[in-house]
Amino acid sequence: YRGLPWEEIFGSSPTRQNSARPYFTPGRSSYSDPAVAGGGQIYCQISHVAAHLGFLTERDPVEVFAQFDNGDTAVDVYDTLNLKLVDGTLVSITSTGATPHSERNYEVRVYGTQGVLLMELWKGKMECHLFDGQVTRYPDLPEADIYPLFAPTENFVDVILGRAENGSSARFGLYAMRIIEAACESARTNRNITLQSSAP
């Protein structure tokens, strides 16, 4: 988000997705200029989190309140969103682009009527803690399954060639964009934004 060259940002990163220089590197303004990117963390990463929320709940958002902080950049770096879903479920999303290369976190906590589901997606871990004291710890995912680096690209090619179904439904993209647009409006106006449910 600071418009640094690729080598300075990812040159020493040990992660698989940054281990090789891409065929086309992003331009210096690709993520740092709001006229090019539209925004920062809200588009770059919360887009994924919002789509995951749609996948997990299949419940439309009806209210969104968001606050952004740009740090020392022209785009949002620190974001927090509070949502209400159509069934009354309350959701909090926090995300930041200011993280070290050495540690990644994608923590999901689902509080239900009978217990709590804890997931750490970057570590492939999941646990269920029931209020009666029962705890279930599921087997950790193999490292290759935690972040299947080339799976989206391979699926995209297979869809084009007619060999597979689209593994990423467009409805989750639309779901995410409804949240993002409302969050951007909320952060701009400091107001709670009300949405209509998309259900017929």
C-alpha positions in Angstrom: 0.0 0.0 0.0 3.1 2.3 0.2 3.9 1.9 -3.5 7.2 0.1 -3.0 8.8 -2.1 -5.7 8.0 -5.8 -5.7 11.5 -6.8 -4.7 11.4 -4.6 -1.6 8.1 -6.0 -0.4 8.5 -9.7 -1.3 12.1 -10.2 -2.1 12.9 -11.8 1.2 9.5 -13.4 1.8 9.7 -17.2 2.5 6.1 -17.9 1.5 5.4 -20.2 -1.4 3.2 -17.6 -3.3 6.0 -15.1 -3.3 8.9 -17.5 -3.8 9.1 -16.8 -7.6 8.8 -13.5 -9.3 5.4 -13.3 -11.2 5.3 -13.1 -15.0 3.8 -9.6 -14.7 4.6 -7.7 -11.4 2.0 -5.2 -10.2 2.7 -1.6 -10.9 4.0 0.7 -8.2 0.5 2.2 -8.0 -1.5 -1.0 -8.4 -2.3 -1.2 -4.7 -1.3 2.3 -3.4 -3.2 4.7 -5.6 -6.9 4.9 -4.8 -7.6 6.1 -8.4 -6.2 2.8 -9.6 -7.1 0.4 -6.8 -10.3 2.0 -5.4 -9.1 1.2 -1.9 -6.6 -0.9 0.0 -7.3 -3.7 2.5 -11.0 -3.6 1.9 -10.6 -4.6 -1.7 -7.4 -6.6 -1.4 -8.2 -8.9 1.5 -11.6 -8.2 3.1 -13.0 -9.2 -0.3 -11.9 -12.8 0.5 -13.2 -12.6 4.1 -16.6 -11.3 3.0 -17.0 -14.0 0.4 -16.1 -16.6 3.0 -18.8 -15.1 5.3 -21.3 -15.7 2.5 -20.1 -19.3 2.1 -20.3 -20.0 5.8 -23.6 -18.4 6.6 -25.6 -18.1 3.4 -27.3 -15.2 5.1 -27.5 -11.7 3.6 -26.1 -8.7 5.3 -28.7 -6.0 6.2 -26.5 -3.6 8.2 -22.9 -2.6 7.9 -20.8 -0.1 10.0 -17.1 0.3 9.2 -14.1 2.3 10.2 -10.8 2.5 8.2 -7.4 3.9 9.0 -4.9 4.6 6.2 -1.8 4.6 8.4 0.7 6.6 6.4 -0.8 5.7 3.0 -3.5 6.9 0.6 -5.6 3.8 1.0 -7.1 1.9 3.9 -4.7 -0.4 5.8 -6.5 -1.1 9.1 -10.2 -2.0 8.7 -12.9 -3.0 11.1 -16.5 -3.9 10.1 -19.6 -4.7 12.1 -22.4 -6.4 10.3 -25.9 -7.7 11.1 -27.2 -10.5 8.9 -30.8 -11.0 7.9 -31.4 -13.6 10.6 -30.0 -11.3 13.3 -26.6 -12.8 13.5 -23.9 -10.3 14.4 -20.5 -10.4 12.7 -17.3 -8.6 13.3 -14.5 -8.4 10.8 -11.1 -6.9 11.4 -8.2 -6.9 8.9 -4.9 -5.2 8.4 -2.3 -5.1 5.7 0.4 -4.3 8.2 1.6 -7.8 9.0 5.0 -9.4 9.1 6.1 -12.0 6.5 6.9 -14.4 9.3 3.3 -14.8 10.7 -0.1 -15.1 9.0 -3.4 -15.3 10.8 -6.9 -16.0 9.5 -8.9 -16.7 12.7 -12.6 -17.5 12.5 -14.8 -17.9 15.6 -18.4 -18.9 15.3 -20.5 -18.5 18.5 -23.6 -20.6 18.3 -26.4 -21.6 20.7 -24.7 -24.9 21.7 -21.0 -24.0 21.5 -18.1 -22.3 19.7 -16.3 -23.3 16.5 -12.7 -22.2 16.3 -10.8 -22.2 13.0 -7.3 -20.9 12.1 -7.3 -21.2 8.3 -3.7 -20.3 7.7 -2.7 -23.1 10.1 -5.3 -25.7 9.0 -6.8 -26.1 12.5 -10.4 -26.5 13.7 -11.9 -27.2 17.1 -15.5 -27.3 18.4 -16.1 -26.4 22.1 -19.6 -27.2 23.3 -21.1 -25.5 26.3 -21.5 -28.8 28.1 -17.7 -29.1 28.2 -17.2 -31.5 25.2 -14.2 -30.5 23.0 -13.6 -31.9 19.5 -10.2 -31.2 17.9 -10.2 -32.1 14.3 -7.0 -33.4 12.5 -4.8 -30.6 11.1 -4.9 -30.2 7.4 -1.8 -31.2 5.4 0.2 -28.2 4.4 -0.6 -28.7 0.7 -4.3 -28.4 1.5 -4.1 -25.3 3.7 -3.2 -23.1 0.7 -3.6 -24.9 -2.6 -1.6 -22.2 -4.4 -2.4 -23.1 -8.0 -5.9 -24.6 -7.5 -7.9 -21.4 -8.5 -5.8 -21.0 -11.7 -6.1 -24.6 -12.6 -9.9 -24.6 -12.0 -10.2 -21.4 -14.1 -8.4 -23.1 -17.1 -10.5 -26.3 -16.7 -13.7 -24.3 -16.7 -12.7 -22.5 -19.9 -11.9 -25.9 -21.5 -15.2 -27.4 -20.3 -13.5 -29.9 -18.0 -14.8 -28.7 -14.6 -17.5 -26.7 -12.9 -16.6 -23.2 -11.5 -15.3 -23.8 -8.0 -16.0 -20.2 -7.0 -19.6 -19.1 -7.5 -20.1 -15.6 -8.7 -22.8 -15.2 -6.0 -20.0 -15.0 -3.4 -18.3 -12.3 -5.3 -21.6 -10.3 -5.4 -22.1 -11.0 -1.7 -18.6 -9.6 -0.9 -19.1 -6.5 -3.1 -22.3 -5.6 -1.4 -20.5 -5.6 1.9 -17.5 -3.7 0.5 -19.6 -1.0 -1.1 -21.6 -0.6 2.2 -18.4 -0.6 4.3 -16.8 2.1 2.1 -19.9 4.3 2.3 -20.0 3.8 6.1 -16.3 4.6 6.6 -16.7 7.7 4.4 -19.9 9.0 6.1 -19.4 7.5 9.6 -22.9 6.1 9.4 -24.5 2.7 9.7 -25.5 1.5 6.2 -28.8 -0.4 5.8 -29.0 -3.0 2.9 -31.9 -4.7 1.4 -31.9 -8.5 1.5 -31.2 -10.0 -2.0 -33.6 -12.9 -1.2 -36.7 -13.0 -3.4 
